[in-house]
Amino acid sequence: MTSNIAESLNAAIKAARELPITTLLESLRRLMQEWSYANRNIIFKNEGKFSITASTSVRGLHSVEDGDKTFIVKLNERTCTCCRFQLDEMPCPHAIAILSKLHQELYQYCSDFFTKENMLATYEGVVYPMPSQNNWDLPANVESMEVLPPIGAIPAGRPKKRRITRPNEIKKTNQCGRCKQRGHNKKTCKNIPK
């Protein structure tokens, strides 16, 4: 759940990562532009696709029919039964359809984390410049220390570009060539085909 966006972006820019920095930045800009355009069109297509019904007794409570599924959106609590409203802390497509129909501002339903002020506050810390190395004032005990490379061999060949899966992630299991069941192979098969 937490690294999903980063993994999607890494997969999308796999080829572009080898490009020079200016070309890489242009490639990223073009990719973001394409995604924004595609997502905007999806939202506008979905507005007409959804059937929205407001609750008569509770203000801010709506049901949104999306094909054969019905989602309950509570605008006041910023929740939807699709769970994207709660997880992303910004309106999901169902909430966007309701807010567009009500002519309300979408940004007031986004988390404060997405505001310009919070983004600027993230980078307000000071990063102090370093003088050139021959002007450093090192203590004697630090200057006499010998820093050795880490213990361990660097594996031969190119570094891997694909990420290493965690142990708790779903792995494909072997399928037996003889009995077609999963979990073992032909050598260890104890089933005799009929």
Biotite code that builds the C-alpha atoms (Angstrom):
import biotite.structure as struc

atoms = struc.array([
    struc.Atom([0.000, 0.000, 0.000], chain_id="A", res_id=1, res_name="MET", atom_name="CA", element="C"),
    struc.Atom([2.740, 2.495, 0.862], chain_id="A", res_id=2, res_name="THR", atom_name="CA", element="C"),
    struc.Atom([5.199, 1.933, -2.005], chain_id="A", res_id=3, res_name="SER", atom_name="CA", element="C"),
    struc.Atom([2.638, 1.344, -4.763], chain_id="A", res_id=4, res_name="ASN", atom_name="CA", element="C"),
    struc.Atom([2.989, 4.809, -6.349], chain_id="A", res_id=5, res_name="ILE", atom_name="CA", element="C"),
    struc.Atom([6.789, 4.677, -6.268], chain_id="A", res_id=6, res_name="ALA", atom_name="CA", element="C"),
    struc.Atom([6.807, 1.215, -7.846], chain_id="A", res_id=7, res_name="GLU", atom_name="CA", element="C"),
    struc.Atom([4.426, 2.329, -10.599], chain_id="A", res_id=8, res_name="SER", atom_name="CA", element="C"),
    struc.Atom([6.606, 5.333, -11.367], chain_id="A", res_id=9, res_name="LEU", atom_name="CA", element="C"),
    struc.Atom([9.792, 3.236, -11.334], chain_id="A", res_id=10, res_name="ASN", atom_name="CA", element="C"),
    struc.Atom([8.245, 0.772, -13.781], chain_id="A", res_id=11, res_name="ALA", atom_name="CA", element="C"),
    struc.Atom([7.084, 3.592, -16.076], chain_id="A", res_id=12, res_name="ALA", atom_name="CA", element="C"),
    struc.Atom([10.503, 5.290, -16.226], chain_id="A", res_id=13, res_name="ILE", atom_name="CA", element="C"),
    struc.Atom([12.652, 2.168, -16.411], chain_id="A", res_id=14, res_name="LYS", atom_name="CA", element="C"),
    struc.Atom([14.047, 2.996, -19.862], chain_id="A", res_id=15, res_name="ALA", atom_name="CA", element="C"),
    struc.Atom([14.279, 6.747, -19.194], chain_id="A", res_id=16, res_name="ALA", atom_name="CA", element="C"),
    struc.Atom([16.523, 6.296, -16.130], chain_id="A", res_id=17, res_name="ARG", atom_name="CA", element="C"),
    struc.Atom([19.527, 5.710, -18.421], chain_id="A", res_id=18, res_name="GLU", atom_name="CA", element="C"),
    struc.Atom([19.064, 9.046, -20.265], chain_id="A", res_id=19, res_name="LEU", atom_name="CA", element="C"),
    struc.Atom([21.002, 12.260, -19.578], chain_id="A", res_id=20, res_name="PRO", atom_name="CA", element="C"),
    struc.Atom([19.438, 14.419, -16.869], chain_id="A", res_id=21, res_name="ILE", atom_name="CA", element="C"),
    struc.Atom([17.806, 17.012, -19.152], chain_id="A", res_id=22, res_name="THR", atom_name="CA", element="C"),
    struc.Atom([16.270, 14.318, -21.353], chain_id="A", res_id=23, res_name="THR", atom_name="CA", element="C"),
    struc.Atom([15.167, 12.402, -18.243], chain_id="A", res_id=24, res_name="LEU", atom_name="CA", element="C"),
    struc.Atom([13.412, 15.486, -16.837], chain_id="A", res_id=25, res_name="LEU", atom_name="CA", element="C"),
    struc.Atom([11.674, 16.129, -20.165], chain_id="A", res_id=26, res_name="GLU", atom_name="CA", element="C"),
    struc.Atom([10.575, 12.489, -20.279], chain_id="A", res_id=27, res_name="SER", atom_name="CA", element="C"),
    struc.Atom([9.162, 12.770, -16.719], chain_id="A", res_id=28, res_name="LEU", atom_name="CA", element="C"),
    struc.Atom([7.346, 16.004, -17.611], chain_id="A", res_id=29, res_name="ARG", atom_name="CA", element="C"),
    struc.Atom([5.789, 14.386, -20.691], chain_id="A", res_id=30, res_name="ARG", atom_name="CA", element="C"),
    struc.Atom([4.761, 11.309, -18.666], chain_id="A", res_id=31, res_name="LEU", atom_name="CA", element="C"),
    struc.Atom([3.069, 13.447, -15.967], chain_id="A", res_id=32, res_name="MET", atom_name="CA", element="C"),
    struc.Atom([1.284, 15.447, -18.675], chain_id="A", res_id=33, res_name="GLN", atom_name="CA", element="C"),
    struc.Atom([-0.018, 12.254, -20.322], chain_id="A", res_id=34, res_name="GLU", atom_name="CA", element="C"),
    struc.Atom([-1.179, 10.814, -16.971], chain_id="A", res_id=35, res_name="TRP", atom_name="CA", element="C"),
    struc.Atom([-2.915, 14.063, -15.989], chain_id="A", res_id=36, res_name="SER", atom_name="CA", element="C"),
    struc.Atom([-4.723, 14.233, -19.328], chain_id="A", res_id=37, res_name="TYR", atom_name="CA", element="C"),
    struc.Atom([-5.756, 10.566, -19.166], chain_id="A", res_id=38, res_name="ALA", atom_name="CA", element="C"),
    struc.Atom([-6.994, 10.803, -15.551], chain_id="A", res_id=39, res_name="ASN", atom_name="CA", element="C"),
    struc.Atom([-8.890, 14.026, -16.254], chain_id="A", res_id=40, res_name="ARG", atom_name="CA", element="C"),
    struc.Atom([-10.681, 12.364, -19.181], chain_id="A", res_id=41, res_name="ASN", atom_name="CA", element="C"),
    struc.Atom([-11.525, 9.336, -17.018], chain_id="A", res_id=42, res_name="ILE", atom_name="CA", element="C"),
    struc.Atom([-13.095, 11.617, -14.414], chain_id="A", res_id=43, res_name="ILE", atom_name="CA", element="C"),
    struc.Atom([-15.218, 13.469, -16.981], chain_id="A", res_id=44, res_name="PHE", atom_name="CA", element="C"),
    struc.Atom([-16.314, 10.185, -18.593], chain_id="A", res_id=45, res_name="LYS", atom_name="CA", element="C"),
    struc.Atom([-17.198, 8.775, -15.164], chain_id="A", res_id=46, res_name="ASN", atom_name="CA", element="C"),
    struc.Atom([-19.335, 11.779, -14.233], chain_id="A", res_id=47, res_name="GLU", atom_name="CA", element="C"),
    struc.Atom([-21.900, 10.781, -16.822], chain_id="A", res_id=48, res_name="GLY", atom_name="CA", element="C"),
    struc.Atom([-21.466, 7.075, -16.066], chain_id="A", res_id=49, res_name="LYS", atom_name="CA", element="C"),
    struc.Atom([-22.310, 7.387, -12.368], chain_id="A", res_id=50, res_name="PHE", atom_name="CA", element="C"),
    struc.Atom([-25.849, 7.558, -11.048], chain_id="A", res_id=51, res_name="SER", atom_name="CA", element="C"),
    struc.Atom([-25.863, 9.770, -7.933], chain_id="A", res_id=52, res_name="ILE", atom_name="CA", element="C"),
    struc.Atom([-28.577, 9.726, -5.268], chain_id="A", res_id=53, res_name="THR", atom_name="CA", element="C"),
    struc.Atom([-28.470, 12.080, -2.283], chain_id="A", res_id=54, res_name="ALA", atom_name="CA", element="C"),
    struc.Atom([-29.791, 11.010, 1.094], chain_id="A", res_id=55, res_name="SER", atom_name="CA", element="C"),
    struc.Atom([-32.891, 12.898, 2.155], chain_id="A", res_id=56, res_name="THR", atom_name="CA", element="C"),
    struc.Atom([-32.199, 12.667, 5.871], chain_id="A", res_id=57, res_name="SER", atom_name="CA", element="C"),
    struc.Atom([-28.415, 13.030, 6.231], chain_id="A", res_id=58, res_name="VAL", atom_name="CA", element="C"),
    struc.Atom([-26.613, 15.959, 4.614], chain_id="A", res_id=59, res_name="ARG", atom_name="CA", element="C"),
    struc.Atom([-23.456, 14.988, 2.709], chain_id="A", res_id=60, res_name="GLY", atom_name="CA", element="C"),
    struc.Atom([-24.475, 11.328, 2.355], chain_id="A", res_id=61, res_name="LEU", atom_name="CA", element="C"),
    struc.Atom([-24.777, 10.053, -1.207], chain_id="A", res_id=62, res_name="HIS", atom_name="CA", element="C"),
    struc.Atom([-24.954, 6.726, -2.989], chain_id="A", res_id=63, res_name="SER", atom_name="CA", element="C"),
    struc.Atom([-23.133, 6.406, -6.290], chain_id="A", res_id=64, res_name="VAL", atom_name="CA", element="C"),
    struc.Atom([-23.993, 3.601, -8.686], chain_id="A", res_id=65, res_name="GLU", atom_name="CA", element="C"),
    struc.Atom([-21.068, 2.557, -10.851], chain_id="A", res_id=66, res_name="ASP", atom_name="CA", element="C"),
    struc.Atom([-22.308, -0.178, -13.165], chain_id="A", res_id=67, res_name="GLY", atom_name="CA", element="C"),
    struc.Atom([-23.420, -3.063, -10.953], chain_id="A", res_id=68, res_name="ASP", atom_name="CA", element="C"),
    struc.Atom([-21.748, -1.685, -7.774], chain_id="A", res_id=69, res_name="LYS", atom_name="CA", element="C"),
    struc.Atom([-23.039, 0.923, -5.352], chain_id="A", res_id=70, res_name="THR", atom_name="CA", element="C"),
    struc.Atom([-20.663, 3.083, -3.307], chain_id="A", res_id=71, res_name="PHE", atom_name="CA", element="C"),
    struc.Atom([-21.626, 5.145, -0.254], chain_id="A", res_id=72, res_name="ILE", atom_name="CA", element="C"),
    struc.Atom([-19.898, 8.534, -0.042], chain_id="A", res_id=73, res_name="VAL", atom_name="CA", element="C"),
    struc.Atom([-19.971, 10.620, 3.134], chain_id="A", res_id=74, res_name="LYS", atom_name="CA", element="C"),
    struc.Atom([-18.624, 14.036, 2.150], chain_id="A", res_id=75, res_name="LEU", atom_name="CA", element="C"),
    struc.Atom([-18.650, 15.392, 5.720], chain_id="A", res_id=76, res_name="ASN", atom_name="CA", element="C"),
    struc.Atom([-16.505, 12.486, 6.946], chain_id="A", res_id=77, res_name="GLU", atom_name="CA", element="C"),
    struc.Atom([-14.489, 12.309, 3.704], chain_id="A", res_id=78, res_name="ARG", atom_name="CA", element="C"),
    struc.Atom([-15.108, 8.596, 3.222], chain_id="A", res_id=79, res_name="THR", atom_name="CA", element="C"),
    struc.Atom([-16.225, 6.287, 0.433], chain_id="A", res_id=80, res_name="CYS", atom_name="CA", element="C"),
    struc.Atom([-16.803, 2.544, 0.495], chain_id="A", res_id=81, res_name="THR", atom_name="CA", element="C"),
    struc.Atom([-14.202, 2.170, -2.301], chain_id="A", res_id=82, res_name="CYS", atom_name="CA", element="C"),
    struc.Atom([-11.697, 3.325, 0.411], chain_id="A", res_id=83, res_name="CYS", atom_name="CA", element="C"),
    struc.Atom([-9.677, 5.545, -1.958], chain_id="A", res_id=84, res_name="ARG", atom_name="CA", element="C"),
    struc.Atom([-11.069, 8.730, -0.372], chain_id="A", res_id=85, res_name="PHE", atom_name="CA", element="C"),
    struc.Atom([-9.707, 7.648, 3.036], chain_id="A", res_id=86, res_name="GLN", atom_name="CA", element="C"),
    struc.Atom([-6.397, 6.163, 1.842], chain_id="A", res_id=87, res_name="LEU", atom_name="CA", element="C"),
    struc.Atom([-5.351, 8.905, -0.591], chain_id="A", res_id=88, res_name="ASP", atom_name="CA", element="C"),
    struc.Atom([-6.866, 11.675, 1.555], chain_id="A", res_id=89, res_name="GLU", atom_name="CA", element="C"),
    struc.Atom([-8.235, 13.263, -1.598], chain_id="A", res_id=90, res_name="MET", atom_name="CA", element="C"),
    struc.Atom([-11.581, 12.755, -3.357], chain_id="A", res_id=91, res_name="PRO", atom_name="CA", element="C"),
    struc.Atom([-12.036, 9.456, -5.204], chain_id="A", res_id=92, res_name="CYS", atom_name="CA", element="C"),
    struc.Atom([-13.832, 9.385, -8.601], chain_id="A", res_id=93, res_name="PRO", atom_name="CA", element="C"),
    struc.Atom([-17.190, 8.826, -6.835], chain_id="A", res_id=94, res_name="HIS", atom_name="CA", element="C"),
    struc.Atom([-16.704, 11.863, -4.580], chain_id="A", res_id=95, res_name="ALA", atom_name="CA", element="C"),
    struc.Atom([-15.466, 13.942, -7.540], chain_id="A", res_id=96, res_name="ILE", atom_name="CA", element="C"),
    struc.Atom([-18.653, 13.135, -9.471], chain_id="A", res_id=97, res_name="ALA", atom_name="CA", element="C"),
    struc.Atom([-20.772, 14.303, -6.495], chain_id="A", res_id=98, res_name="ILE", atom_name="CA", element="C"),
    struc.Atom([-18.719, 17.470, -5.927], chain_id="A", res_id=99, res_name="LEU", atom_name="CA", element="C"),
    struc.Atom([-18.862, 18.333, -9.635], chain_id="A", res_id=100, res_name="SER", atom_name="CA", element="C"),
    struc.Atom([-22.636, 17.872, -9.646], chain_id="A", res_id=101, res_name="LYS", atom_name="CA", element="C"),
    struc.Atom([-22.919, 20.123, -6.556], chain_id="A", res_id=102, res_name="LEU", atom_name="CA", element="C"),
    struc.Atom([-20.488, 22.682, -8.105], chain_id="A", res_id=103, res_name="HIS", atom_name="CA", element="C"),
    struc.Atom([-18.232, 22.501, -5.042], chain_id="A", res_id=104, res_name="GLN", atom_name="CA", element="C"),
    struc.Atom([-14.487, 23.051, -4.911], chain_id="A", res_id=105, res_name="GLU", atom_name="CA", element="C"),
    struc.Atom([-12.607, 19.732, -4.948], chain_id="A", res_id=106, res_name="LEU", atom_name="CA", element="C"),
    struc.Atom([-9.562, 21.058, -3.103], chain_id="A", res_id=107, res_name="TYR", atom_name="CA", element="C"),
    struc.Atom([-11.440, 21.753, 0.135], chain_id="A", res_id=108, res_name="GLN", atom_name="CA", element="C"),
    struc.Atom([-11.889, 17.980, 0.486], chain_id="A", res_id=109, res_name="TYR", atom_name="CA", element="C"),
    struc.Atom([-8.160, 17.235, 0.111], chain_id="A", res_id=110, res_name="CYS", atom_name="CA", element="C"),
    struc.Atom([-5.859, 16.709, 3.081], chain_id="A", res_id=111, res_name="SER", atom_name="CA", element="C"),
    struc.Atom([-3.794, 19.650, 4.317], chain_id="A", res_id=112, res_name="ASP", atom_name="CA", element="C"),
    struc.Atom([-0.715, 17.645, 3.321], chain_id="A", res_id=113, res_name="PHE", atom_name="CA", element="C"),
    struc.Atom([-1.408, 18.616, -0.309], chain_id="A", res_id=114, res_name="PHE", atom_name="CA", element="C"),
    struc.Atom([-1.456, 22.380, 0.283], chain_id="A", res_id=115, res_name="THR", atom_name="CA", element="C"),
    struc.Atom([1.196, 24.699, -1.105], chain_id="A", res_id=116, res_name="LYS", atom_name="CA", element="C"),
    struc.Atom([2.093, 25.881, 2.425], chain_id="A", res_id=117, res_name="GLU", atom_name="CA", element="C"),
    struc.Atom([2.848, 22.335, 3.626], chain_id="A", res_id=118, res_name="ASN", atom_name="CA", element="C"),
    struc.Atom([4.910, 21.580, 0.538], chain_id="A", res_id=119, res_name="MET", atom_name="CA", element="C"),
    struc.Atom([6.968, 24.728, 1.101], chain_id="A", res_id=120, res_name="LEU", atom_name="CA", element="C"),
    struc.Atom([7.346, 23.878, 4.806], chain_id="A", res_id=121, res_name="ALA", atom_name="CA", element="C"),
    struc.Atom([8.862, 20.529, 3.797], chain_id="A", res_id=122, res_name="THR", atom_name="CA", element="C"),
    struc.Atom([11.777, 22.326, 2.142], chain_id="A", res_id=123, res_name="TYR", atom_name="CA", element="C"),
    struc.Atom([12.230, 25.248, 4.542], chain_id="A", res_id=124, res_name="GLU", atom_name="CA", element="C"),
    struc.Atom([15.040, 23.533, 6.469], chain_id="A", res_id=125, res_name="GLY", atom_name="CA", element="C"),
    struc.Atom([18.504, 24.969, 5.884], chain_id="A", res_id=126, res_name="VAL", atom_name="CA", element="C"),
    struc.Atom([21.135, 22.921, 4.070], chain_id="A", res_id=127, res_name="VAL", atom_name="CA", element="C"),
    struc.Atom([24.439, 24.529, 4.960], chain_id="A", res_id=128, res_name="TYR", atom_name="CA", element="C"),
    struc.Atom([27.141, 24.745, 2.277], chain_id="A", res_id=129, res_name="PRO", atom_name="CA", element="C"),
    struc.Atom([30.473, 23.014, 2.825], chain_id="A", res_id=130, res_name="MET", atom_name="CA", element="C"),
    struc.Atom([33.842, 24.746, 2.378], chain_id="A", res_id=131, res_name="PRO", atom_name="CA", element="C"),
    struc.Atom([36.445, 23.078, 0.167], chain_id="A", res_id=132, res_name="SER", atom_name="CA", element="C"),
    struc.Atom([38.095, 20.036, 1.698], chain_id="A", res_id=133, res_name="GLN", atom_name="CA", element="C"),
    struc.Atom([41.466, 21.735, 2.313], chain_id="A", res_id=134, res_name="ASN", atom_name="CA", element="C"),
    struc.Atom([39.691, 24.304, 4.575], chain_id="A", res_id=135, res_name="ASN", atom_name="CA", element="C"),
    struc.Atom([38.104, 21.707, 6.842], chain_id="A", res_id=136, res_name="TRP", atom_name="CA", element="C"),
    struc.Atom([38.936, 21.923, 10.549], chain_id="A", res_id=137, res_name="ASP", atom_name="CA", element="C"),
    struc.Atom([39.144, 18.243, 11.563], chain_id="A", res_id=138, res_name="LEU", atom_name="CA", element="C"),
    struc.Atom([39.760, 17.046, 15.127], chain_id="A", res_id=139, res_name="PRO", atom_name="CA", element="C"),
    struc.Atom([42.949, 14.970, 15.485], chain_id="A", res_id=140, res_name="ALA", atom_name="CA", element="C"),
    struc.Atom([41.072, 11.764, 16.424], chain_id="A", res_id=141, res_name="ASN", atom_name="CA", element="C"),
    struc.Atom([38.923, 11.987, 13.269], chain_id="A", res_id=142, res_name="VAL", atom_name="CA", element="C"),
    struc.Atom([41.868, 12.820, 11.021], chain_id="A", res_id=143, res_name="GLU", atom_name="CA", element="C"),
    struc.Atom([43.803, 9.757, 12.235], chain_id="A", res_id=144, res_name="SER", atom_name="CA", element="C"),
    struc.Atom([40.896, 7.351, 11.589], chain_id="A", res_id=145, res_name="MET", atom_name="CA", element="C"),
    struc.Atom([41.216, 4.943, 8.695], chain_id="A", res_id=146, res_name="GLU", atom_name="CA", element="C"),
    struc.Atom([37.950, 4.277, 6.862], chain_id="A", res_id=147, res_name="VAL", atom_name="CA", element="C"),
    struc.Atom([37.909, 0.895, 5.149], chain_id="A", res_id=148, res_name="LEU", atom_name="CA", element="C"),
    struc.Atom([35.534, -0.246, 2.430], chain_id="A", res_id=149, res_name="PRO", atom_name="CA", element="C"),
    struc.Atom([32.637, -2.445, 3.542], chain_id="A", res_id=150, res_name="PRO", atom_name="CA", element="C"),
    struc.Atom([33.312, -6.152, 3.923], chain_id="A", res_id=151, res_name="ILE", atom_name="CA", element="C"),
    struc.Atom([31.758, -8.181, 1.148], chain_id="A", res_id=152, res_name="GLY", atom_name="CA", element="C"),
    struc.Atom([32.265, -8.841, -2.502], chain_id="A", res_id=153, res_name="ALA", atom_name="CA", element="C"),
    struc.Atom([30.545, -6.915, -5.240], chain_id="A", res_id=154, res_name="ILE", atom_name="CA", element="C"),
    struc.Atom([28.686, -9.442, -7.404], chain_id="A", res_id=155, res_name="PRO", atom_name="CA", element="C"),
    struc.Atom([29.810, -9.812, -10.995], chain_id="A", res_id=156, res_name="ALA", atom_name="CA", element="C"),
    struc.Atom([27.699, -8.465, -13.818], chain_id="A", res_id=157, res_name="GLY", atom_name="CA", element="C"),
    struc.Atom([25.355, -5.540, -14.158], chain_id="A", res_id=158, res_name="ARG", atom_name="CA", element="C"),
    struc.Atom([23.409, -4.287, -11.149], chain_id="A", res_id=159, res_name="PRO", atom_name="CA", element="C"),
    struc.Atom([19.801, -5.460, -11.043], chain_id="A", res_id=160, res_name="LYS", atom_name="CA", element="C"),
    struc.Atom([17.163, -2.963, -12.217], chain_id="A", res_id=161, res_name="LYS", atom_name="CA", element="C"),
    struc.Atom([14.146, -4.880, -10.971], chain_id="A", res_id=162, res_name="ARG", atom_name="CA", element="C"),
    struc.Atom([13.270, -4.552, -7.332], chain_id="A", res_id=163, res_name="ARG", atom_name="CA", element="C"),
    struc.Atom([13.668, -7.472, -4.975], chain_id="A", res_id=164, res_name="ILE", atom_name="CA", element="C"),
    struc.Atom([10.332, -8.799, -3.713], chain_id="A", res_id=165, res_name="THR", atom_name="CA", element="C"),
    struc.Atom([9.734, -9.037, 0.011], chain_id="A", res_id=166, res_name="ARG", atom_name="CA", element="C"),
    struc.Atom([9.088, -12.450, 1.642], chain_id="A", res_id=167, res_name="PRO", atom_name="CA", element="C"),
    struc.Atom([5.456, -11.614, 2.406], chain_id="A", res_id=168, res_name="ASN", atom_name="CA", element="C"),
    struc.Atom([4.630, -10.823, -1.228], chain_id="A", res_id=169, res_name="GLU", atom_name="CA", element="C"),
    struc.Atom([2.762, -13.320, -3.370], chain_id="A", res_id=170, res_name="ILE", atom_name="CA", element="C"),
    struc.Atom([5.042, -15.718, -5.208], chain_id="A", res_id=171, res_name="LYS", atom_name="CA", element="C"),
    struc.Atom([4.152, -18.064, -8.029], chain_id="A", res_id=172, res_name="LYS", atom_name="CA", element="C"),
    struc.Atom([4.418, -21.701, -7.051], chain_id="A", res_id=173, res_name="THR", atom_name="CA", element="C"),
    struc.Atom([5.695, -24.482, -9.278], chain_id="A", res_id=174, res_name="ASN", atom_name="CA", element="C"),
    struc.Atom([3.244, -26.399, -11.409], chain_id="A", res_id=175, res_name="GLN", atom_name="CA", element="C"),
    struc.Atom([3.854, -30.093, -11.940], chain_id="A", res_id=176, res_name="CYS", atom_name="CA", element="C"),
    struc.Atom([4.262, -31.131, -15.582], chain_id="A", res_id=177, res_name="GLY", atom_name="CA", element="C"),
    struc.Atom([2.782, -34.545, -14.845], chain_id="A", res_id=178, res_name="ARG", atom_name="CA", element="C"),
    struc.Atom([-0.365, -33.952, -12.739], chain_id="A", res_id=179, res_name="CYS", atom_name="CA", element="C"),
    struc.Atom([-0.738, -30.144, -13.359], chain_id="A", res_id=180, res_name="LYS", atom_name="CA", element="C"),
    struc.Atom([-1.122, -29.383, -9.621], chain_id="A", res_id=181, res_name="GLN", atom_name="CA", element="C"),
    struc.Atom([0.755, -26.513, -7.949], chain_id="A", res_id=182, res_name="ARG", atom_name="CA", element="C"),
    struc.Atom([3.278, -26.737, -5.122], chain_id="A", res_id=183, res_name="GLY", atom_name="CA", element="C"),
    struc.Atom([5.660, -29.381, -6.487], chain_id="A", res_id=184, res_name="HIS", atom_name="CA", element="C"),
    struc.Atom([7.433, -30.364, -9.695], chain_id="A", res_id=185, res_name="ASN", atom_name="CA", element="C"),
    struc.Atom([7.657, -33.468, -11.903], chain_id="A", res_id=186, res_name="LYS", atom_name="CA", element="C"),
    struc.Atom([10.586, -34.972, -9.941], chain_id="A", res_id=187, res_name="LYS", atom_name="CA", element="C"),
    struc.Atom([8.808, -34.818, -6.587], chain_id="A", res_id=188, res_name="THR", atom_name="CA", element="C"),
    struc.Atom([5.339, -35.726, -7.903], chain_id="A", res_id=189, res_name="CYS", atom_name="CA", element="C"),
    struc.Atom([3.608, -38.549, -6.063], chain_id="A", res_id=190, res_name="LYS", atom_name="CA", element="C"),
    struc.Atom([0.367, -38.387, -8.069], chain_id="A", res_id=191, res_name="ASN", atom_name="CA", element="C"),
    struc.Atom([-0.026, -40.862, -10.884], chain_id="A", res_id=192, res_name="ILE", atom_name="CA", element="C"),
    struc.Atom([-2.039, -39.433, -13.820], chain_id="A", res_id=193, res_name="PRO", atom_name="CA", element="C"),
    struc.Atom([-5.003, -41.451, -14.982], chain_id="A", res_id=194, res_name="LYS", atom_name="CA", element="C"),
])
